[in-house]
Amino acid sequence: MRPDETPLRIFGRIGLLSFGGPAAQIALMHRELVERRPWLSEPEFLRALSFCMLLPGPEAMQLATYAGWRRGGIPGGLLAGGLFVLPGAAVVLALAMLYAAFGALPAIAALFLGVKAAVVAIVVEALVRVARRALTGRRERFLAIAAFAGIFAFDLPYPLIVVLAGLAGAVWLPRPPDVPAALPAHPRFAAITATGLGLWWAPVAIAAAAGATFLTAVGLYFSKLAVVTFGGAYAVLAYMTQTVVHDFGWLTTPQMMDALGLAETTPGPLILVTEFVAYLAGHGAGGPGVGLAAAAMALWVTFVPCFLWVLALAPFVEWIATRPRLGAALKGISAAVVGVIGTLAVWFAMHVFFGATATLVFGPLSVTLPDLGSAKLLPIGIALTAGWLLLVLHWNLVAALALSALAGLAASAIG
């Protein structure tokens, strides 16, 4: 191995260059780990990716952790996963601090108008990409529509939709014949699981023992989020908005949209948006010190479970690949995720493109619709342009976001 091909350098480079969401991040890892050096074969890479898609959490980060585990055991997995997360986490924290201090300035607001309009196009692009992969038949399309209706019209919680979709997939979707395979021995499974669970819950327990009610609530909430984050951050953002804005009142709707827009511009997994949200919530509850503590709590309970899932289950990857019922359950969840991302796209579009909305209630149905007379032409135009750049011209995500932000700033200066 050449000196410049140590795991530290390779995974460090992956972490610094991991812009553009999971599809771009997985493509980057494929190029670095399969094409440029024989650290994983093509079948091994695909089996590992399928395994990571079965787990809650960001699949690209977990794929990096698994690849590191293959190279250097548990220390290698911790190194690879940590390097994938930490550069983006540092950037997100800096942006959150700047946003809390200066976000109300007119120039900053104009920049964010362009970013939020572009994010609508980005979410639609993610919806199209996931739908092509997940909706392979009429039953999958039905599950997607049912998930959309469950959130948009019935306000069902996202964790319930994940459970119901997994059960429906396991019993209703077609699956290949079972392949007999012996469960591999894993003598360290109990020790790794116990250690991981202890590390995961230690800061939450400390906060509860110290009487830090807000930090305890942050730890409990983002721990629950870590367990149900199937389908990537776009899917769970609808649930996060449902709770952070409407239930807890930690952030406003515009702040949630700004949080996603900023997270799109940083390297690392998009679920780092939890760190941004926690910092703003903590800053609002008690200033910068509480914001830093809340951001650290959210970061810890979001990603320690990701390491736990991978490092405890990595030896079972080959066996899991032979379990057809698990695969069918994952297909059900993936189909439902399309519907959930659809609700996120509609929610974003309504709040960015229109100045007012109204909620119509019909018994158990509760549907929010835009006031068509309050349409805003500027963000609609920016979103259409960003969508054309991303979907038709296949521009780089960060470049499209930067151009959209500048368009918002220029329009503000002119008008």
JODA-V345139 format. One line per field, one symbol per residue. ss: DSSP state (A for helix, B for strand, O for the rest). phi: phi as a letter, one per 30 degrees, with the letter a starting at -180 (. if undefined). burial: I if it has 9 or more other ideal C-beta (glycine too) atoms within 8 Angstrom, else O. A space follows every 50 residues. Layout:
ss: ???
phi: ???
burial: ???
This chain:
ss: OOAAAOAAAAAAAAAAAOOOAAAAAAAAAAAAAAAOOOOOOAAAAAAAAA AAAAOOOOAAAAAAAAAAAAAAAAAAAAAAAAAAAAAAAAAAAAAAAAAA AAOOOAAAAAAAAAAAAAAAAAAAAAAAAAAAAAOOOAAAAAAAAAAAAA AAOOOOOAAAAAAAAAAAAAAAOOOOOOOOOOOOOOOOAAAAAAAAAAAA AAAAAAAAAOOOAAAAAAAAAAAAAAAAOOOOAAAAAAAAAAAAAAAOOO OOAAAAAAAAAAAAOOOOOAAAAAAAAAAAAAAAAAOAAAAAAAAAAAAA AAAAAAAAAAAAAAAAAAAAOOOAAAAAAAAAAAAAAAAAAAAAAAAAAA AAABOOBBBBBBOOBBBBBBOAAABOAAAAAAAAAAAAAAAAOOOOAAAA AAAAAAAAAAAAAAO
phi: .dedcdeeddddddddcddjidddddddddddccddaddbdedddddddd ddddcdjddddddddddddddbidedddddddddcdeddddddddddddd dbdddeddddededdddddedddddddddddedcccaddddddddddede ddcchddeedddddddddddccddbdddceaddddbdcedddddddddde ceddddddddiddddddddddddddddcddiidedddddddecdddddid bcdeddddededddccdjddddeddddddddddddajddddddddddddd ddceedddedddcedceddedccdddddddddddddeedddddddddddd dddbdbbbcccbiddbccbddddcdcdddddddddddddddcdhddeddd ddddddddddddddc
burial: OOOOOOIOIIIIIIIOOIIIIIOIIIOIIIIIIIOOOOOIOOOIIOIIII IIIOIIIIIIIIIIIIIIIIIIOOOIIIIIIOIIIIIIIOIIIOIIIIII OOIOOOOIIIIIIIIIIIIIIIIIIIIIIIIOOIIOOOIIIOIIIIIIII IIIIOOOIIIIIOIIIIIIIOOIOOOOOOOOOOOOOOOIOOIIOOIIOOI IOIIOOIIOOOIOIIIIIIIIIIIIIIIIIIIIIIIIIIIIIIIIOOIOI IOIOIIIIIIIIIIIIIIIIIIIIIIIIIIIIIOIOOOOIIIIIIIIIII IIIIIIIIIIIIIIOIIIIIIIIIOIIIIIIIIIIIIIIIIIIIIIIIII IIIIOOIOOIOOOOIIIOIIIOOIIIOIIIOIIIIIIIIIIOOOOOIIII IIIIIIIIIOIIOOO
